[in-house]
Amino acid sequence: MSLPSLVLWSGNLADLPNYLEDIYARFMKTFVRAEHTFLGGKVTARWSPSFDNKHFSFWHVISEQAESGREEDRTPDFKRCERVEWIGYVLANSNDRTRVLCWLNERQTSRGADTRYLLYLHEERYIIVLSKRGDGFLLVTAYHVNERRHAKFLVEHRASKDPRDYT
């Protein structure tokens, strides 16, 4: 299975609403409706609170946090948008240990400690972040990784155990 092509935006602001609809349709087809699993559990997208009648998870996948920290102030990040179909690809190839690195990361959230599962397509510098929820997983976010974070992630991965070894 080959890596999906980037979904490029024309750069024309008038085309932005159609572009967002297109990438949302691709998100629904290649991730939500594809019903991916990881470590035996179904991976789902968070719907609520929806934004512009689209999954909450979708907005986290295609946008970056604003300085205000408020969800409604997030802005599209076109490197994220272009790679929206890569989420399904990473999940479908999550057992390929040469392409997809995997490790755990503990985070403090408003609900307390949360263990995040990081799946890193290291050659392409693309990461998806999952959170364990019951018998399955919730997509938290996904994004293209810059040089500084890439080096940090490689160090984190080397210092961690791969959770795929425990299934």
C-alpha positions in Angstrom: 0.0 0.0 0.0 1.5 3.3 -1.0 1.4 6.6 0.9 -1.5 8.7 -0.3 -0.6 11.9 -2.3 -0.8 15.2 -0.6 -4.1 17.0 -1.0 -3.0 20.5 -2.1 -4.9 23.7 -1.7 -5.0 26.2 -4.6 -4.0 29.1 -2.4 -7.1 31.0 -3.4 -9.2 32.0 -0.4 -12.4 31.7 -2.4 -11.6 28.0 -2.7 -10.9 27.4 1.0 -14.5 26.3 1.9 -14.5 23.7 -0.9 -11.0 22.5 0.0 -12.1 22.0 3.7 -15.2 20.1 2.5 -13.0 17.9 0.3 -10.5 17.1 3.0 -13.3 16.4 5.5 -14.8 13.9 3.0 -11.4 12.3 2.7 -11.1 12.2 6.5 -14.5 10.5 6.7 -13.7 8.0 3.9 -10.1 7.0 4.9 -10.4 7.2 8.6 -13.9 7.3 10.1 -15.7 5.0 7.8 -12.7 2.8 7.3 -13.0 1.6 10.9 -9.3 1.2 11.7 -8.0 -0.8 14.6 -4.9 -0.6 16.7 -3.7 -3.2 19.2 -7.1 -5.0 18.7 -9.2 -1.9 19.6 -11.2 0.3 17.3 -9.9 3.8 16.6 -12.5 6.5 16.6 -12.8 10.2 16.1 -14.3 12.5 18.7 -17.4 14.3 17.4 -18.3 16.6 20.3 -18.0 19.5 20.5 -18.4 19.6 16.7 -17.2 22.6 14.8 -18.9 23.8 11.6 -20.8 20.5 11.7 -17.5 18.5 11.5 -15.8 16.1 14.0 -13.9 17.8 16.8 -11.0 15.4 15.9 -11.0 16.6 12.4 -10.3 20.2 13.5 -7.4 19.0 15.6 -6.0 17.1 12.7 -6.1 20.0 10.3 -5.5 23.0 12.5 -3.0 24.4 15.0 -3.6 25.9 18.4 -4.0 29.7 18.6 -2.1 31.8 21.1 -5.3 32.2 23.0 -5.5 28.5 23.6 -9.2 28.5 22.7 -10.5 25.8 20.4 -12.6 28.3 18.4 -9.5 30.3 17.6 -7.6 27.4 15.9 -6.4 28.1 12.4 -5.9 25.7 9.5 -2.3 24.4 9.0 -1.9 23.4 5.4 0.8 20.9 6.1 -1.7 19.1 8.3 -4.6 19.5 5.8 -2.5 18.1 2.9 -1.8 14.9 4.9 -5.3 14.2 6.2 -5.4 10.8 4.3 -2.2 9.7 6.0 -4.0 9.0 9.3 -5.7 5.9 7.8 -2.4 4.9 6.1 -0.4 5.0 9.3 -3.1 3.0 11.1 -3.3 0.4 8.3 0.5 0.0 8.4 0.9 0.3 12.2 2.4 -3.2 12.4 5.2 -2.3 10.0 7.9 -1.6 12.6 10.4 -0.4 10.0 8.1 2.4 8.8 6.0 3.2 11.9 7.6 3.8 15.2 5.4 3.5 18.3 5.8 4.5 21.9 3.8 5.7 24.9 3.8 9.3 26.3 2.2 10.4 29.6 0.4 13.7 29.5 -1.4 15.8 32.0 -4.8 16.8 30.7 -7.8 18.7 32.3 -9.1 15.2 33.3 -5.8 14.1 34.9 -3.0 11.8 33.6 -3.5 10.3 30.1 -1.4 7.8 28.3 -0.9 8.7 24.7 0.1 6.2 22.0 2.3 7.8 19.4 2.5 6.3 15.9 5.3 8.0 14.0 5.8 7.6 10.2 9.4 8.7 10.8 10.6 8.9 7.2 7.8 11.2 6.3 7.9 13.0 9.7 4.2 12.5 10.4 2.7 11.5 13.7 -0.7 10.5 14.9 -1.6 10.6 18.6 -4.1 8.2 20.1 -5.6 8.0 23.6 -6.8 4.7 25.1 -10.5 4.8 25.7 -12.1 1.6 27.1 -11.4 -1.2 24.7 -10.4 1.2 21.9 -8.6 4.3 21.0 -9.5 7.9 20.3 -7.7 10.0 17.7 -6.3 13.0 19.5 -4.4 14.7 16.7 -2.0 14.2 13.8 0.6 16.5 12.3 3.7 17.0 10.2 6.8 17.1 12.5 9.4 19.8 12.3 13.2 19.1 12.6 13.4 19.9 16.3 10.5 17.7 17.2 11.7 14.9 14.9 15.0 14.7 16.8 13.1 14.8 20.2 10.7 12.0 19.0 13.6 9.8 17.9 15.2 10.2 21.4 11.8 9.5 23.1 11.3 6.4 21.0 14.7 5.0 21.7 14.1 5.4 25.5 10.7 3.7 25.4 9.2 0.3 25.0 7.0 -0.4 22.0 3.5 -1.1 23.2 3.0 -3.5 20.2 5.3 -5.9 22.0 2.7 -6.5 24.7 -0.3 -7.6 22.6 
